Amino acid sequence: MTKQSTKVRILEHAGRLVRLKGFNHTGIQEILESAGVPKGSFYFYFKSKDDLGLELINYYAELLGQKANSLFDSAEGPPLVKLLKFFQGMRTLFEQDEWRSGCPIGNLSQEMSLLNDTFRSNLQRVFMTIQCRIKDYIEQGRARGHIDPHLDPDDLAQFILDSWEGALLRMKVEQSTQPLLIFEKMIFSHILPPIS
């Protein structure tokens, strides 16, 4: 196993455990046992558990970016249809996970943003990247005359992202994707122009 693949394996297993149990309730030994990696190897790849957590944020940001690219690139139609297809695709992933894990970036934000400024700034950067992606599609829709020109694209993108994260939190509590369906209905049938 190469150095890079071992590191990715640790991140994959750490991510799964952190999504289910939280960062502070997941131990290094537990992660290494799950990944099948010797205990002494951890500090070869990471300086500390916090270093692992920061790497995990980057790992998830890259995975989410790849998933977003895949969903946006495969969707056909105008920008708002592509945006809806993105959220529908993400909902499908959460359904496959049986609602247990929620958004890894959202989970880490709730747990770590008040405890660690480095975590907070890295999480903030990821949220801003996602927000900018949403804003791009809003601006494309606005250029086509599909969105009220009086709506500020930055505010609208932030509102959509914040609503999505809130729906994901509620999804975990309800153990149902119903909050995500309501999010889609409210955003894409009432706040944005209805998509036929």
Number of C-alpha atoms within 10 A of each C-alpha: 7 7 10 10 10 17 20 16 19 24 22 18 18 24 23 15 19 22 20 16 13 18 19 13 10 17 13 16 14 14 23 20 13 16 18 13 16 10 13 9 13 20 12 9 15 15 10 12 16 15 14 21 21 17 16 22 22 16 16 18 21 13 12 18 16 12 15 19 13 13 19 20 11 11 17 11 9 14 21 23 18 18 23 18 19 22 19 16 18 17 19 13 13 21 14 9 11 15 21 16 20 22 20 20 21 18 21 21 20 14 14 19 18 10 11 11 11 13 21 18 13 19 22 14 13 20 19 15 14 17 21 16 15 22 21 16 20 24 20 15 21 18 11 11 10 17 18 13 12 7 11 12 21 16 12 17 22 18 14 19 18 14 18 19 19 15 21 26 21 18 21 18 12 12 14 17 20 15 20 24 14 12 20 21 16 14 17 18 13 11 13 17 14 14 12 6
